[in-house]
Amino acid sequence: MKDNIFLVVIFLSGVVVGRIDIFQNVFVSFSYATCLLYALMFVVGISIGNDVKTLRSFRKLSSRVILLPFLTIFGTLFGGLIASLIIQVDTISSMAISAGLGYYSLSSIILSENVGVAIGTIALLSNIFRELIAILLSPVLARYFSPFAAIAAGGATTMDVTLPFVLRTSGAEYLVPSVYHGFVCDLSVPIVVSFLVSLL
């Protein structure tokens, strides 16, 4: 929870700095966001590559668990489609925002760079709210629906931020399914978001 509050404070600080004329030309003239995106993807790759034990444990997963992240991705995109019809906004933009799956640091950069700051900001807030909702509702989802529902709600965050909450509400036996789910969702974000952006 503290991390989310800190993230919002950093974001609001960026908004304030962005309003100062002296900084505007500096950030517009060079694509810092793209460099940060590449660095972020490199670090994520290192962390995944170093965890050989977890990668090997993926081989023992049941077909039901293997399908879970793909169903999460499909359900999230379908939710973005429904949301676009309800609030009457562009369908592809809405789906691209939802395709972030809680991975705010990545999807918001891609959308800001290629579509615009407004869409990138909406994506950032949407993904932060998804993470917060997953944290708050994980006990309810695990108890009244399924332990897998708590995992699906977290999207790409189930291998890091929401993992402790999944384990607390669903049980320690859901560690590997949760990490696998987050791993696949993580990998899908740059692919799916970039694809949807190309359709705009």
C-alpha positions as CSV (number, residue, x, y, z in Angstrom):
1,M,0.0,0.0,0.0
2,K,2.9,2.4,0.8
3,D,4.4,1.7,-2.6
4,N,1.2,2.7,-4.3
5,I,0.9,5.9,-2.3
6,F,4.6,6.7,-3.1
7,L,3.9,6.0,-6.8
8,V,0.9,8.4,-6.8
9,V,3.1,11.1,-5.1
10,I,5.8,10.7,-7.7
11,F,3.3,10.9,-10.5
12,L,1.7,14.1,-9.1
13,S,5.2,15.5,-8.7
14,G,5.9,14.8,-12.3
15,V,2.7,16.6,-13.3
16,V,3.8,19.7,-11.3
17,V,7.4,19.6,-12.8
18,G,5.8,19.1,-16.3
19,R,3.9,22.3,-15.9
20,I,7.1,24.3,-15.3
21,D,8.1,25.9,-18.7
22,I,11.8,25.4,-18.1
23,F,11.5,21.6,-18.2
24,Q,9.1,21.2,-21.1
25,N,11.5,21.5,-24.0
26,V,14.1,19.3,-22.3
27,F,11.8,16.3,-22.0
28,V,10.1,16.8,-25.4
29,S,13.4,17.0,-27.2
30,F,14.7,13.6,-26.1
31,S,12.7,10.4,-25.6
32,Y,13.7,9.5,-22.0
33,A,10.6,7.4,-21.7
34,T,11.8,5.0,-24.4
35,C,15.2,4.6,-22.8
36,L,13.6,3.9,-19.5
37,L,11.3,1.4,-21.2
38,Y,14.2,-0.5,-22.7
39,A,16.1,-0.5,-19.3
40,L,13.0,-1.7,-17.5
41,M,12.5,-4.6,-19.9
42,F,16.2,-5.5,-19.6
43,V,16.0,-5.7,-15.8
44,V,12.8,-7.8,-15.9
45,G,14.6,-10.2,-18.3
46,I,17.5,-10.5,-15.9
47,S,15.2,-11.2,-12.9
48,I,13.3,-13.9,-14.8
49,G,16.5,-15.5,-16.3
50,N,18.1,-15.7,-12.8
51,D,15.2,-17.6,-11.3
52,V,15.8,-21.0,-12.9
53,K,14.1,-22.9,-10.2
54,T,10.8,-21.2,-10.7
55,L,11.1,-21.6,-14.5
56,R,11.6,-25.3,-14.1
57,S,8.6,-25.6,-11.8
58,F,6.4,-24.3,-14.6
59,R,6.7,-27.7,-16.3
60,K,4.7,-29.3,-13.5
61,L,1.7,-27.1,-13.9
62,S,-1.7,-28.5,-14.8
63,S,-3.4,-27.5,-18.1
64,R,-6.0,-25.6,-16.0
65,V,-3.3,-23.4,-14.5
66,I,-1.5,-23.0,-17.9
67,L,-4.6,-21.6,-19.4
68,L,-5.3,-19.1,-16.5
69,P,-3.2,-16.1,-17.7
70,F,-4.5,-16.4,-21.2
71,L,-8.1,-16.4,-19.9
72,T,-7.1,-13.4,-17.7
73,I,-5.8,-11.5,-20.8
74,F,-8.9,-12.4,-22.8
75,G,-11.2,-11.4,-20.0
76,T,-9.4,-8.1,-19.4
77,L,-9.5,-7.2,-23.1
78,F,-13.2,-8.1,-23.2
79,G,-13.7,-5.9,-20.1
80,G,-12.0,-3.0,-22.0
81,L,-14.3,-3.6,-24.9
82,I,-17.4,-3.5,-22.7
83,A,-16.1,-0.4,-20.9
84,S,-15.7,1.4,-24.2
85,L,-19.4,0.7,-25.1
86,I,-20.6,1.9,-21.7
87,I,-18.6,5.1,-21.5
88,Q,-18.6,5.6,-25.3
89,V,-14.9,6.0,-26.0
90,D,-12.7,4.5,-28.7
91,T,-12.8,0.7,-28.5
92,I,-9.1,0.1,-29.4
93,S,-7.9,2.7,-27.0
94,S,-10.0,1.3,-24.2
95,M,-8.7,-2.2,-24.9
96,A,-5.1,-0.9,-25.1
97,I,-5.5,0.7,-21.7
98,S,-6.9,-2.5,-20.2
99,A,-4.1,-4.6,-21.8
100,G,-1.7,-3.1,-19.2
101,L,-2.9,-5.8,-16.8
102,G,-1.6,-3.8,-13.8
103,Y,1.8,-3.3,-15.3
104,Y,1.6,0.5,-15.0
105,S,5.3,1.3,-15.5
106,L,5.4,-0.4,-18.9
107,S,2.0,0.1,-20.6
108,S,1.6,3.8,-19.7
109,I,5.0,4.5,-21.3
110,I,4.1,2.7,-24.5
111,L,0.8,4.5,-24.7
112,S,2.2,7.9,-23.8
113,E,4.9,7.6,-26.4
114,N,2.7,6.3,-29.2
115,V,-0.8,7.6,-28.6
116,G,-0.6,10.6,-26.2
117,V,0.0,11.7,-22.6
118,A,-3.7,11.7,-21.8
119,I,-4.1,8.0,-22.7
120,G,-0.9,7.1,-21.0
121,T,-2.1,8.8,-17.8
122,I,-5.4,7.0,-17.9
123,A,-3.5,3.7,-18.4
124,L,-1.3,4.5,-15.4
125,L,-4.2,5.3,-13.1
126,S,-6.2,2.3,-14.4
127,N,-3.4,-0.1,-13.7
128,I,-2.7,1.4,-10.2
129,F,-6.4,1.0,-9.4
130,R,-6.3,-2.6,-10.7
131,E,-3.5,-3.4,-8.3
132,L,-5.2,-1.8,-5.4
133,I,-8.5,-3.5,-6.1
134,A,-6.7,-6.9,-6.4
135,I,-5.1,-6.3,-3.0
136,L,-8.3,-5.2,-1.3
137,L,-10.6,-7.8,-2.8
138,S,-8.3,-10.9,-2.8
139,P,-9.9,-12.3,0.4
140,V,-13.4,-12.0,-1.0
141,L,-12.5,-13.4,-4.4
142,A,-10.6,-16.4,-2.9
143,R,-13.4,-17.2,-0.4
144,Y,-16.5,-16.7,-2.5
145,F,-15.3,-17.6,-6.0
146,S,-12.0,-19.4,-6.3
147,P,-8.3,-19.0,-5.2
148,F,-7.6,-18.6,-9.0
149,A,-10.0,-15.6,-9.0
150,A,-7.7,-13.7,-6.6
151,I,-4.7,-14.5,-9.0
152,A,-6.6,-13.4,-12.1
153,A,-7.6,-10.1,-10.5
154,G,-3.9,-9.2,-10.0
155,G,-3.0,-9.5,-13.7
156,A,0.7,-9.0,-14.2
157,T,1.3,-8.1,-10.6
158,T,0.9,-11.6,-9.2
159,M,4.6,-12.4,-9.5
160,D,5.6,-9.4,-7.3
161,V,3.3,-6.8,-5.6
162,T,0.1,-8.8,-5.1
163,L,1.9,-12.2,-4.6
164,P,1.9,-11.9,-0.7
165,F,-1.8,-11.2,-0.7
166,V,-2.5,-14.1,-3.0
167,L,-0.5,-16.4,-0.7
168,R,-2.3,-15.1,2.4
169,T,-5.8,-15.6,1.0
170,S,-5.4,-18.5,-1.4
171,G,-2.6,-20.5,0.3
172,A,1.1,-21.3,-0.1
173,E,0.3,-24.0,-2.7
174,Y,-0.6,-21.2,-5.1
175,L,2.9,-19.7,-5.2
176,V,4.0,-21.3,-8.5
177,P,0.6,-20.7,-10.3
178,S,0.7,-17.1,-9.2
179,V,4.3,-16.5,-10.3
180,Y,3.6,-18.3,-13.6
181,H,0.4,-16.2,-14.1
182,G,2.3,-12.9,-13.5
183,F,5.2,-14.1,-15.7
184,V,2.9,-14.7,-18.8
185,C,0.9,-11.6,-18.2
186,D,4.1,-9.6,-17.9
187,L,5.3,-10.9,-21.2
188,S,2.0,-10.2,-22.9
189,V,1.8,-6.5,-22.0
190,P,4.4,-5.1,-24.5
191,I,3.2,-7.4,-27.2
192,V,-0.6,-6.8,-26.8
193,V,-0.4,-3.1,-26.0
194,S,1.9,-2.5,-29.0
195,F,-0.3,-4.5,-31.3
196,L,-3.4,-2.5,-30.3
197,V,-1.5,0.8,-30.6
198,S,-0.6,-0.2,-34.2
199,L,-4.4,-0.5,-34.9
200,L,-5.0,3.1,-33.9
